[in-house]
């Protein structure tokens, strides 16, 4: 196999785009519950938003006809997966895959956000 010209290109951040049906409800969850901070918004009404929490960055896009995918759309690493799992449970979020130690070295679970977006959350064991 020959070297690809892409090997010379450096990559920067890559952020997950989360489609949401209701921007206000999504903000109440990601900002109010998970503690993200809004760093950018666009549109009137707001149709796009960038949120940050620690090293994590997500982009919300308003898609009023959004139908959630039947697979994980993002993977999130956290410092305390047990506390994050309890936070999700206490807010009535659907847990798709229960919290457990995985053979690939993570303690992990999958939940759905208020728009049904599946997010895999993990912490190294």
C-alpha positions as CSV (number, residue, x, y, z in Angstrom):
1,X,0.0,0.0,0.0
2,X,1.4,3.4,-0.9
3,X,1.4,6.4,1.4
4,X,-1.8,8.5,1.2
5,X,-1.5,12.3,0.9
6,X,-3.8,12.3,3.9
7,X,-0.9,11.2,6.1
8,X,0.5,14.7,5.8
9,X,-2.7,16.4,7.0
10,X,-3.1,17.1,10.7
11,X,-6.5,16.8,12.2
12,X,-8.0,19.0,14.9
13,X,-11.2,18.6,16.9
14,X,-14.1,16.5,15.8
15,X,-17.4,17.2,17.5
16,X,-20.5,15.1,17.5
17,X,-23.7,16.6,16.0
18,X,-26.8,15.8,18.0
19,X,-30.1,16.3,16.2
20,X,-32.8,17.6,18.5
21,X,-36.6,18.3,18.0
22,X,-36.8,20.9,20.8
23,X,-33.8,23.1,21.4
24,X,-35.1,24.4,24.7
25,X,-35.6,20.9,26.1
26,X,-32.2,19.9,24.8
27,X,-30.6,22.9,26.6
28,X,-32.4,22.1,29.8
29,X,-30.8,18.6,29.7
30,X,-27.3,19.3,28.4
31,X,-26.8,22.6,30.2
32,X,-29.1,22.3,33.2
33,X,-28.5,18.6,34.0
34,X,-25.1,17.7,32.6
35,X,-23.5,21.1,33.2
36,X,-22.4,22.0,29.6
37,X,-21.9,25.6,28.8
38,X,-23.1,27.3,25.6
39,X,-20.3,28.8,23.6
40,X,-22.1,29.6,20.4
41,X,-25.6,29.8,18.9
42,X,-27.0,30.7,15.5
43,X,-30.4,31.5,14.1
44,X,-33.6,33.1,15.3
45,X,-35.1,30.9,16.6
46,X,-31.8,29.1,17.5
47,X,-31.2,26.2,15.2
48,X,-27.6,25.4,16.0
49,X,-25.6,25.5,19.2
50,X,-22.2,24.5,20.4
51,X,-21.9,23.3,24.0
52,X,-18.7,22.4,26.0
53,X,-18.1,20.7,29.3
54,X,-14.4,20.0,30.2
55,X,-12.8,18.5,27.1
56,X,-16.1,17.5,25.6
57,X,-17.8,19.5,22.8
58,X,-21.2,18.7,21.2
59,X,-23.2,20.5,18.6
60,X,-27.0,20.6,18.7
61,X,-28.9,21.0,15.5
62,X,-32.6,21.7,15.5
63,X,-34.4,19.0,13.4
64,X,-38.1,19.2,14.2
65,X,-38.8,15.9,12.3
66,X,-35.8,14.0,13.9
67,X,-36.3,10.3,14.3
68,X,-33.6,8.8,16.6
69,X,-31.2,6.3,15.1
70,X,-31.3,2.7,16.5
71,X,-27.6,2.9,17.3
72,X,-25.1,4.9,19.3
73,X,-24.4,8.3,17.8
74,X,-21.6,9.3,20.2
75,X,-19.2,7.9,22.7
76,X,-18.4,9.9,25.8
77,X,-15.6,9.3,28.3
78,X,-16.2,10.5,31.9
79,X,-14.3,10.5,35.2
80,X,-17.1,8.8,37.2
81,X,-19.3,6.6,35.1
82,X,-21.2,5.3,38.2
83,X,-22.2,8.8,39.2
84,X,-23.1,9.7,35.5
85,X,-25.3,6.5,35.3
86,X,-27.1,7.5,38.5
87,X,-27.6,11.0,37.2
88,X,-29.3,9.6,34.0
89,X,-31.5,7.2,36.1
90,X,-32.5,10.0,38.5
91,X,-33.7,12.1,35.5
92,X,-35.7,9.3,34.1
93,X,-33.6,8.7,31.0
94,X,-33.9,5.4,29.2
95,X,-30.9,3.1,29.9
96,X,-30.4,1.1,26.7
97,X,-27.5,-1.1,27.9
98,X,-26.9,-1.4,31.6
99,X,-23.8,-0.3,33.5
100,X,-21.1,-3.1,33.5
101,X,-17.4,-3.8,33.2
102,X,-16.6,-4.5,29.5
103,X,-13.9,-6.9,28.3
104,X,-12.4,-4.1,26.3
105,X,-11.3,-2.3,29.5
106,X,-14.2,0.2,30.1
107,X,-17.0,0.3,32.6
108,X,-19.8,1.5,30.4
109,X,-23.5,1.9,29.7
110,X,-25.7,3.4,26.9
111,X,-28.5,5.9,27.5
112,X,-30.9,7.9,25.4
113,X,-31.0,11.7,25.7
114,X,-34.5,13.4,25.7
115,X,-34.5,13.2,21.9
116,X,-33.7,9.5,21.8
117,X,-30.1,10.0,20.7
118,X,-28.1,7.0,22.1
119,X,-24.9,7.8,23.8
120,X,-22.3,5.3,25.0
121,X,-20.6,6.4,28.2
122,X,-17.5,4.9,29.6
123,X,-14.6,5.1,32.1
124,X,-11.4,3.1,32.0
125,X,-11.4,0.2,34.5
